[in-house]
């Protein structure tokens, strides 16, 4: 992970720390932790990655995340948070001197995958404002399409790839950090997919047996 994604992580992390320090300067009381639920939404920076290779943002695709969350204290600094999210993932892949199955010449394909995702997270509240969290997610593929965004018609056949060509269920690991300025919540999170995206032979070939990689930046309101 580098350049755009790295800069986004540094910027958002710095922003979270700045807000936290400002909030601590203006508050002297220490509330007991309590349960919250709310709405959240934001921007995704997504890509595909292949096992054994570094995750990069060379072909990063911008998308959305939106949904609901519930957070409940368990013991001490530990809370459990579950969410139900609608989000988009995918990538834009460039093919140079395409393999025989794709035909000759260069081309570019956009992959658009829309999921209903359920993360289950252990949240460690470092203080009243800053938390770090990690856990697992499961996701159900709602829709998918592939577009040839180049002038090379040899890639047009891959526009026929649809939801049935991709695995309907995805799962992976999640980790991130958040800032709780109730009722406002801010956060950043990374999803690391563990399941191959492609299901049909053509989808496996053109995605090179890739998995999902997604950075989420979000804001929300808690009740």
matplotlib code that plots the C-alpha trace (Angstrom):
import matplotlib.pyplot as plt

x = [0.0, 1.6, 1.2, -2.5, -3.6, -0.6, -1.3, -4.9, -4.1, -1.5, -3.9, -6.9, -4.9, -3.5, -7.0, -8.3, -5.5, -6.0, -9.7, -9.0, -6.5, -8.9, -11.7, -9.6, -8.7, -12.4, -13.6, -12.8, -15.4, -15.1, -18.4, -19.1, -19.1, -22.5, -24.1, -24.6, -26.1, -26.1, -25.6, -22.3, -21.1, -18.0, -15.6, -13.8, -10.4, -10.5, -8.4, -7.6, -4.6, -3.0, -1.6, 2.2, 2.1, 2.1, -1.2, -0.8, -3.0, -1.8, -5.3, -7.3, -11.1, -13.2, -16.5, -18.9, -19.8, -23.0, -24.9, -25.8, -23.7, -24.2, -21.5, -21.8, -19.3, -18.2, -15.5, -13.0, -11.8, -13.3, -16.4, -18.0, -19.2, -21.3, -22.3, -24.5, -23.1, -23.7, -20.4, -18.8, -15.5, -13.5, -10.6, -9.5, -7.0, -4.8, -3.7, -0.6, -0.3, -3.2, -2.8, -4.2, -7.6, -8.0, -6.8, -3.9, -3.3, -3.6, -6.9, -8.5, -11.3, -13.3, -14.6, -17.6, -18.7, -21.5, -21.7, -23.9, -21.2, -21.4, -18.3, -17.9, -15.2, -13.5, -13.0, -10.4, -11.1, -7.7, -9.5, -12.8, -12.2, -9.7, -10.3, -8.6, -10.6, -10.2, -12.1, -13.7, -16.2, -18.6, -20.1, -22.8, -22.4, -25.5, -24.5, -21.5, -20.5, -17.4, -16.8, -14.2, -13.0, -10.5, -10.9, -9.8, -12.9, -11.1, -12.1, -15.8, -16.7, -15.7, -18.5, -20.7, -19.3, -21.9, -22.8, -23.0, -19.3, -18.1, -18.3, -21.5, -19.9, -16.7, -14.9, -11.8, -10.1, -10.7, -8.6, -8.8, -9.0, -11.8, -12.6, -15.7, -16.9, -20.5, -22.8, -20.2, -18.0, -15.1, -12.9, -10.6, -10.6, -8.9, -10.6, -8.3, -10.2, -9.3, -11.5, -10.9, -13.3, -13.7, -16.0, -16.2, -13.1, -13.2, -13.6, -10.8, -8.5, -9.2, -8.9, -5.8, -7.5, -7.4, -9.0, -10.6, -8.6, -10.4, -9.7, -12.7, -12.8, -16.1, -18.1, -21.3, -23.8, -24.4, -27.5]
y = [0.0, 3.3, 6.9, 7.8, 5.2, 5.9, 9.7, 9.1, 7.1, 9.6, 12.6, 10.9, 9.6, 13.1, 14.6, 12.1, 12.9, 16.6, 16.4, 14.1, 16.6, 19.5, 17.6, 16.6, 20.3, 21.2, 18.4, 17.5, 14.9, 11.1, 9.5, 5.8, 3.8, 3.1, 1.4, 3.4, 2.8, 5.1, 5.8, 6.1, 6.7, 7.6, 6.9, 3.7, 3.3, -0.2, -2.5, -6.2, -8.0, -11.4, -13.7, -13.3, -9.7, -6.4, -4.5, -1.3, 1.6, 1.5, 0.9, 2.3, 2.7, 5.2, 4.0, 4.5, 2.9, 3.5, 1.7, 1.3, 0.3, -0.8, -0.6, -2.1, -2.0, -5.5, -4.9, -2.2, -0.7, -3.5, -3.0, -5.0, -3.3, -4.8, -3.1, -3.6, -1.8, -1.2, -0.7, -0.7, -2.4, -3.1, -1.9, -0.7, -3.1, -2.3, -5.2, -4.7, -6.9, -9.0, -12.7, -15.0, -15.4, -11.6, -11.1, -8.9, -5.3, -3.2, -2.8, -1.7, -3.2, -1.7, -4.1, -2.9, -5.1, -4.0, -5.8, -6.0, -6.4, -7.5, -6.7, -7.9, -5.9, -5.9, -2.2, -1.1, 2.4, 3.9, 6.9, 8.7, 9.6, 7.3, 3.7, 1.0, -1.9, -5.2, -8.3, -10.1, -9.4, -11.4, -9.9, -10.9, -9.8, -7.8, -6.9, -6.9, -5.6, -5.3, -2.5, -2.2, 1.4, 1.1, 1.4, -2.2, -4.2, -7.4, -6.8, -6.3, -9.9, -9.4, -6.9, -10.0, -10.9, -10.3, -11.3, -15.0, -15.0, -13.9, -15.5, -14.5, -14.6, -12.8, -12.7, -11.3, -9.3, -5.7, -3.3, 0.5, 3.4, 5.7, 9.0, 9.3, 12.9, 11.9, 12.3, 12.5, 9.6, 9.5, 6.6, 4.8, 1.0, -1.4, -4.6, -7.4, -10.0, -13.7, -15.2, -15.2, -12.9, -14.8, -17.9, -18.7, -19.6, -16.3, -14.3, -16.1, -15.6, -11.9, -11.1, -13.4, -15.1, -11.8, -10.9, -7.6, -4.8, -1.8, 1.3, 3.0, 6.6, 7.4, 9.7, 9.1, 10.1, 8.0, 7.9]
z = [0.0, -1.0, -2.4, -2.4, 0.1, 2.4, 2.3, 3.1, 6.1, 7.4, 6.8, 8.5, 11.4, 12.0, 11.8, 14.3, 16.8, 16.3, 17.0, 20.0, 21.6, 21.0, 22.7, 25.7, 26.2, 26.4, 28.6, 32.2, 33.0, 32.4, 31.4, 31.9, 28.6, 27.3, 24.2, 21.0, 17.7, 14.6, 11.0, 9.1, 5.6, 3.6, 0.8, -0.2, -1.9, -3.2, -5.3, -6.0, -4.8, -5.5, -2.9, -2.5, -3.9, -2.1, -1.9, -3.9, -4.9, -8.5, -9.8, -6.9, -7.4, -5.5, -4.1, -1.2, 2.1, 4.0, 6.8, 10.4, 13.5, 17.1, 19.8, 23.3, 26.2, 27.4, 30.1, 30.9, 27.6, 25.5, 23.4, 20.6, 17.5, 14.7, 11.4, 8.4, 5.4, 1.7, -0.1, -3.4, -4.2, -7.4, -9.4, -12.9, -14.4, -17.4, -19.7, -21.9, -25.0, -23.7, -23.2, -25.9, -24.1, -24.1, -27.7, -28.9, -27.9, -24.8, -22.9, -19.6, -17.6, -14.8, -12.2, -10.1, -7.2, -4.7, -1.4, 1.7, 4.5, 8.1, 10.2, 13.8, 15.6, 19.0, 19.9, 22.4, 23.7, 24.4, 26.1, 25.8, 22.2, 20.4, 19.7, 17.7, 16.4, 14.6, 13.6, 10.7, 8.0, 5.8, 2.7, 0.2, -3.4, -4.5, -8.0, -10.3, -13.7, -15.8, -18.4, -21.2, -20.8, -23.6, -27.4, -27.9, -28.9, -28.1, -24.5, -25.2, -24.4, -20.8, -20.4, -20.3, -16.9, -14.2, -10.7, -11.5, -12.6, -9.1, -5.7, -4.0, -0.6, 0.5, 3.9, 5.4, 8.1, 9.2, 11.3, 11.9, 14.3, 15.3, 17.0, 19.2, 19.6, 20.4, 18.7, 15.9, 15.1, 12.6, 11.5, 9.1, 8.4, 6.1, 4.8, 3.7, 1.7, 2.0, -0.7, -4.4, -6.2, -9.5, -9.7, -13.5, -15.5, -17.4, -14.2, -12.5, -15.5, -16.0, -12.2, -11.9, -8.9, -7.0, -3.6, -2.4, -0.7, 0.6, 2.7, 4.2, 5.5, 7.2, 9.4, 11.3, 14.0, 17.1, 19.3]

ax = plt.figure().add_subplot(projection="3d")
ax.plot(x, y, z, "-o")
ax.set_aspect("equal")
plt.show()
